[in-house]
Amino acid sequence: MEQGSRYGPPVERKADGSLYEMTPSQQRQAAKMIQKYCCNCEKGNCILLDDGDEHTCPQRISYSVGCRWFRNAVLPAFPELEAEIFKDITLRWCVKCGAGFVSGSNRNKYCPACAAAVRREQNRERKWRKRHTVRN
């Protein structure tokens, strides 16, 4: 097994040893994310590969997930895309808005955006019932 380097643990591989693949739409999303959020991408070139010459970022043009920095620093900020690429991460669907989200528990029914609103609504109803209950 390959040991992790200073750039983090090795990139995950499938059981047969091949890298995880992205669809064309996932690759386009990843390329935009790399351009905007990767600290090693400068004008489309990878700083980590800098040896005096400019090298295009291989993750921006590849359909496989092969860059450790992308996998460990950029992709976790986008859990929906991460779950789509790595099928072993379970993607759940929000009951209220229908958006996909990565759940940390099997009890979650709502995405983080809707969870706060639902919690406020439930608290409001609970307090209303408590105030308006007639005691004999």
Buried (B, 14 or more C-beta within 10 A) or exposed (E): EEEEEEBEEBBEBEEEEEBBEBEEEBBEBBBEBBEEBBEBBEEBBBEBEEEEEEEEBBBBEBBBBBBBBBBBBBBEEBBBBBBBBBEEEEBBEBEEEEBBBBBEEEEBEBBEEBBEEBEEEEEEEEEEEEEEEEEE
